[in-house]
Amino acid sequence: MPLSQVNNRFPRLKLEKPLNTRDLLNFIAERSTLSPADTIAVIYALQEALLYNLSLARPVRLEGIGLFRPSLKLDGSLRIRFKPDKQLLKALNENKGGLKQKITHRKNLGKSLSELEAQAD
């Protein structure tokens, strides 16, 4: 059976458009004592800190967010791997109520590959 037939049955999230920088700045500013200008300065400083440390092959852990670490592809190019903080992932899984409406093929959650193959037949 072609993998594409099974792949079309996998549960997936229908993602919304990404949050842009301006909306993120406003979100943070509304929930903190920082102004949007202060927030953008922090974001740019964070970007510089990540670039500097990752370029030294030094992973960066942001408590409550996760671990960023550089890795090397076979062709020599670099990429950044991200591992979310366990508490962030746990909180997301506990608060997934709003996500249920955004899951395609929800009825297939928890099914095995062989069960999905049987559906495709």
SEMARRO-126452 format. One record per atom (N, C-alpha, C): x, y, z. Coordinates in steps of 0.05 Angstrom, whole numbers, padded with zeros to 5 digits, always signed. Each point is the difference from the previous one (the first is absolute). Layout:
REM residues N
XYZ ...
REM end
This chain:
REM residues 121
+00017-00023+00000 -00017+00023+00000 +00018+00025+00000 -00006+00019-00017 +00016+00024-00001 -00002+00016+00027 +00023+00010+00008 +00001+00015+00025 -00018+00024-00001 -00004+00012-00024 -00017+00024-00002 -00028-00006+00008 -00010-00024-00005 -00028-00006+00008 -00003-00001+00031 +00021-00010+00013 -00001-00001+00029 +00006+00028+00012 +00019+00013-00012 +00008+00027+00009 -00024+00019+00000 -00018-00003-00019 -00023+00018-00002 -00020-00004+00022 +00004-00022+00016 -00019-00006+00022 +00012+00008+00027 +00025+00009+00001 +00012+00007+00025 -00014+00025+00012 -00005+00000+00026 -00010+00024+00013 +00021+00022-00002 -00010+00024-00006 +00018+00024-00002 -00014+00024+00011 +00016+00019+00008 -00011+00026+00009 -00003+00018-00024 -00023+00014-00002 -00003+00021-00020 +00011+00025+00013 +00024+00008-00008 +00013+00023+00013 -00012+00026-00009 +00000+00019+00018 -00007+00027-00006 +00024+00014-00012 -00004+00025-00009 +00023+00015-00010 +00018+00006+00023 +00026+00002-00005 +00019+00005+00022 -00004+00027+00013 +00005+00001+00026 -00001+00025+00014 +00024+00017-00009 -00006+00025-00009 +00022+00016-00010 +00013+00015+00024 +00023+00012-00006 +00016+00013+00021 -00016+00022+00014 -00014+00016-00015 -00014+00023+00012 -00022-00011+00020 -00014-00020-00008 -00021-00011+00017 +00013-00013+00025 +00022-00013-00004 +00014-00012+00023 +00009+00021+00019 +00011+00022-00010 +00009+00022+00017 -00023+00012+00016 -00023+00004-00013 -00023+00010+00014 -00010-00020+00021 +00000-00025-00007 -00008-00021+00019 +00016+00001+00025 +00027+00001-00003 +00018+00001+00023 -00003+00027+00015 -00002+00022-00014 -00003+00026+00013 -00025+00002+00017 -00022-00012-00010 -00025+00000+00015 +00002-00016+00026 +00018-00019+00001 +00002-00018+00023 +00025+00005+00017 +00013+00022-00005 +00024+00005+00016 +00003+00031+00004 +00022+00007+00012 +00006+00029+00004 +00017+00011-00023 +00005-00017-00020 +00017+00009-00022 -00017+00014-00022 +00011+00020-00012 -00013+00013-00023 +00006-00017-00024 -00015+00004-00022 +00007-00014-00025 +00028+00005-00009 +00010+00025+00004 +00028+00006-00007 +00020-00016+00016 -00006-00002+00026 +00018-00016+00018 -00001-00029-00008 -00024-00010-00007 -00003-00028-00008 +00016-00006-00025 -00002+00018-00020 +00015-00005-00025 +00030+00000+00005 +00009+00017+00019 +00028+00000+00007 +00009-00026+00012 -00017-00011+00017 +00005-00026+00012 +00001-00022-00021 -00019+00000-00019 -00001-00020-00020 +00025+00001-00018 +00009+00024-00008 +00024+00003-00016 +00025-00009+00016 +00001+00006+00026 +00022-00009+00017 +00000-00030+00003 -00023-00012+00002 -00003-00029+00002 +00010-00013-00026 -00007+00012-00023 +00009-00010-00025 +00031+00000-00002 +00011+00023+00009 +00030+00002-00001 +00013-00020+00019 -00012-00004+00024 +00011-00018+00019 -00001-00029-00011 -00023-00007-00012 -00002-00027-00013 +00021-00003-00021 +00002+00019-00019 +00019-00003-00021 +00028-00002+00010 +00008+00017+00019 +00027-00001+00011 +00006-00027+00013 -00017-00009+00017 +00005-00025+00015 -00003-00025-00018 -00019-00001-00017 -00003-00022-00018 +00024-00002-00019 +00011+00023-00008 +00023+00000-00018 +00025-00010+00014 -00001-00001+00026 +00022-00012+00016 -00005-00029+00007 -00021-00011-00012 -00009-00028+00005 -00009-00003+00029 -00011+00022+00011 -00010+00000+00027 -00031+00000+00000 -00013-00022+00008 -00029+00001+00002 -00010+00021+00019 -00024+00010-00004 -00012+00020+00016 -00026-00010+00011 -00002-00001+00027 -00025-00009+00013 -00014+00025+00011 -00025+00003-00008 -00017+00021+00011 -00020-00014+00017 +00003+00003+00026 -00018-00014+00019 -00029+00008-00006 -00017-00020-00001 -00028+00004-00005 -00006+00001-00030 +00021+00001-00017 -00004+00001-00029 +00012-00025-00013 +00026-00004+00003 +00012-00024-00011 +00029+00004-00006 +00011-00020-00014 +00029-00001-00006 +00004+00004-00030 +00017+00019-00007 +00008+00004-00027 +00029-00011-00002 +00005-00017-00021 +00027-00010-00003 +00007-00001-00029 +00025+00006-00007 +00008-00002-00028 +00005-00029-00007 -00004-00007-00025 +00007-00026-00010 +00010+00003-00028 +00014-00021-00009 +00013+00001-00026 -00013-00020-00019 -00006+00010-00024 -00011-00018-00021 +00024-00013-00014 -00006-00021-00015 +00020-00015-00014 +00015+00018-00020 -00014+00019-00012 +00013+00018-00020 +00016+00022+00013 +00001+00001+00027 +00016+00020+00014 -00016+00025+00008 -00025+00002-00008 -00016+00023+00008 -00010-00004+00029 -00005+00022+00013 -00009-00002+00027 -00030+00004+00002 -00011-00011+00021 -00028+00004+00006 -00003+00003+00029 -00024+00009+00009 -00005+00003+00028 -00022-00019+00008 +00006-00016+00019 -00020-00019+00011 -00012+00013+00025 -00026-00005+00003 -00014+00011+00024 -00014-00022+00014 +00005-00002+00026 -00014-00019+00017 -00016+00016+00021 -00026-00002-00001 -00016+00016+00018 +00004-00009+00029 -00002+00019+00019 +00001-00005+00028 -00022-00019+00008 +00006-00019+00017 -00020-00020+00008 -00026+00012+00011 +00004+00021+00016 -00023+00013+00013 -00017+00015-00021 +00013+00012-00021 -00015+00013-00021 -00017-00020-00016 +00013-00023-00006 -00014-00021-00015 -00023-00012+00017 +00005-00003+00026 -00021-00011+00017 -00023+00020+00002 +00005+00025+00003 -00021+00021+00001 -00016+00000-00026 +00014-00002-00023 -00014+00000-00026 -00019-00024-00002 +00010-00023+00009 -00017-00024-00001 -00023+00001+00019 +00003+00013+00023 -00022+00003+00019 -00020+00020-00009 +00008+00020-00016 -00018+00021-00009 -00006-00002-00029 -00003-00024-00010 -00004-00003-00029 -00030+00001-00008 -00017+00009+00018 -00029+00001-00005 -00007+00015-00026 +00013+00023-00005 -00006+00015-00024 +00011-00012-00025 +00019-00018+00003 +00013-00012-00023 -00017-00023-00012 -00019-00011+00015 -00015-00022-00010 -00015+00006-00026 -00010+00025-00002 -00014+00008-00024 +00018+00003-00024 +00026+00001+00005 +00019+00004-00022 +00014-00025-00009 -00009-00023+00009 +00012-00026-00008 -00016-00012-00023 +00015-00005-00022 -00012-00015-00022 +00003-00030+00006 -00019-00016-00009 +00001-00029+00004 +00002-00007+00030 -00015+00015+00016 +00001-00003+00029 -00008-00029+00008 -00017-00012-00015 -00009-00028+00007 +00024-00020-00002 +00021+00008-00013 +00023-00018-00002 +00021+00004+00022 -00005+00018+00019 +00019+00004+00021 +00003-00027+00016 +00025-00007+00005 +00005-00024+00016 +00001-00026-00016 -00006+00001-00026 +00000-00024-00016 +00028-00007-00009 +00005-00025-00005 +00026-00009-00009 +00002+00003-00031 +00024-00002-00010 +00004+00001-00029 -00015-00022-00014 +00000-00024+00012 -00015-00022-00013 -00030+00005+00000 -00011+00013+00020 -00028+00008+00000 -00006+00020-00021 +00018+00019-00004 -00004+00020-00022 +00002-00013-00027 +00018-00019-00003 +00003-00015-00025 -00026-00015-00006 -00012-00012+00020 -00025-00015-00003 -00022+00018-00009 -00001+00025+00009 -00020+00019-00008 +00002+00007-00029 +00025+00001-00010 +00005+00009-00027 -00008-00022-00020 -00002-00025+00009 -00008-00022-00018 -00029+00000-00008 
REM end
